Structures are given as structure tokens and as C-alpha cells.
């Protein structure tokens, strides 16, 4: 048992917190000897989540080793700059831009493509686009890879066996329902993925919080379904409406990022939510020439989120609620 390291990713969400509490129980019962908690800072978290992770680290799990990791894309951004200088102008002219227009786009990209220190923003600047439901590279690049490189790889060199705990549940999606509780890595000897709360439902997750007297992330009492990013690319209509009325500063930040990432995009435009989907929802043009981050960006998606079913008329109830924000509006029954 001493030659085994257990590594648990703690995001500040309900599932990973319940998982960490389960891990602490096993540690205190001497069922496991070594446990480490890891927080992957994506740079796109709400301040309440950062404060909550700090609370967990310094109050709840103060006796458990804790490590924060952040992705760094400075090398990739440097290579992208070299590629832009060598190829973009010719490609853009071939695509129909004038030489002056091509040179302007190249200059904008080279000017903006520099590390900011924010992992999420730097990832999008490097890619020249935001992640989407069809190209969801954010979790892999911002969480899985930095945890693997900075924590799991060193652990495999030190310990005979490494268990990577995942706080996923089968009832979250059909794909997760197919996962196994234990899964040995096919090529890395000694590495096993462990999913101990796979069969749990959400009530059991919050029961684990109550059992240990640990408050959930406060965002769950403010209408949020998930707290991994603020907002998440999977954010739905109701949740985006809630974000817009409670946290307008987060919408403003994303809008500013859209302008920056658009400058780093070869097409000259990039939006946080899929612009083609937003265009369809708002019944506007969907061609490349008609789409722009100022007309199809996060603010346009928020406008749609305020409409009634069908997306064609403003929901007067939603407008009335805009300035009447309840202290608690939990989707999980946490307001009682």
C-alpha cells in the first residue's frame, strides 16, 4: 500500500468534492496510504470557485497534499507565430483577400499572439478559435494533459501503482454510463483509472457534503448546473440567462476575449458559442461574410437566452426578473 499513490482531480464542483471526501474517508480509515488532490486552473473559473477551492484546500483538506497545475502554451504560440509569418499572407490572398487585407490580418495575429498567463485564453489564441461541442479540446488541454504531465508522470516514476480518481457518474450521460469503475491503462504499466462514484446519483453527492458538514460551491445556489467554467461551452439557455443577470462581468470578459481570439483567427472571427448555431437561433445570416463576433458573439447568445420558447420573442417574465434576482435559485433543491 505504501507503494501506491492515489491522485484525485478536484475542480471545486459537487462531484469532485464528494469524491475527495470519500478519498479522505479511506485515507483516515487506512484503506489507502497516499492521497494527493490536484486542482487544474483553467483560467476560466468564476471567483467563487477559486474561493471555494481555497476553502477546501485550507479548511476541509488541510492535512491532504494539494497541488495546483496550469497549462502553458508559450511554446505552441511561438511556433504558431512562425507559421503565420511564413504562410498566412499567401494563403489569405489565395482565399480572395487583397494583399493589404492579408497583411493587416497577419499583423493583427502576430500582435495578439503572445502569452497572457491565462491558460484558457492562451489556448484559444494559439488555436485561433474557442472550443466547441464538436471540438472540445479544452478539458484535454487545460486539465488532462497538465495533470498527467505535472502529477501523474512523476508519480509513476516514484510509485509502483498510481490510481487516478475520476468523479464521473453514470447518470450524467450515455457515454459515461458505459464506463467501468476500474480501467487499467493499456500502455502505461501501473496506471489505473478509478471511478468510485460512478453509480451515485446527485442526491448522494450532496448527502456526502452534508455528512461532513461541507458546504457546496455557492454557485449551485445561484442557478448554475455546472461550475467547471464560467461560462461553459455547453451552457444552455436557462443557465446563460442566469449568468447574464447575476454575473454580467463574466459576459463582458468573454466578449473581450472574442475580440482578441478573432484577431488570432485566420478567418478574422471567432465566437465563444458556435456562431452558426447563434445565427440559426436568432434567424440571421449564417455565411462566413455575415458572421462577426460583434453580431454573433456572446452578447447575441445572451439576447437569445432572454427569449421565450422558439427564440423569436423576448420573454417578458425573464426581462422582469432581470433586476429581481433571488438569493437562491438552485437547480438541485439546495435552497430549503
Beta strands, then each sheet from edge to edge (+ up, - down):
strand 1: 4-9
strand 2: 35-40
strand 3: 65-69
strand 4: 161-165
strand 5: 182-184
strand 6: 191-194
sheet 1: 3+ 2+ 1+ 4+ 6+ 5-
end
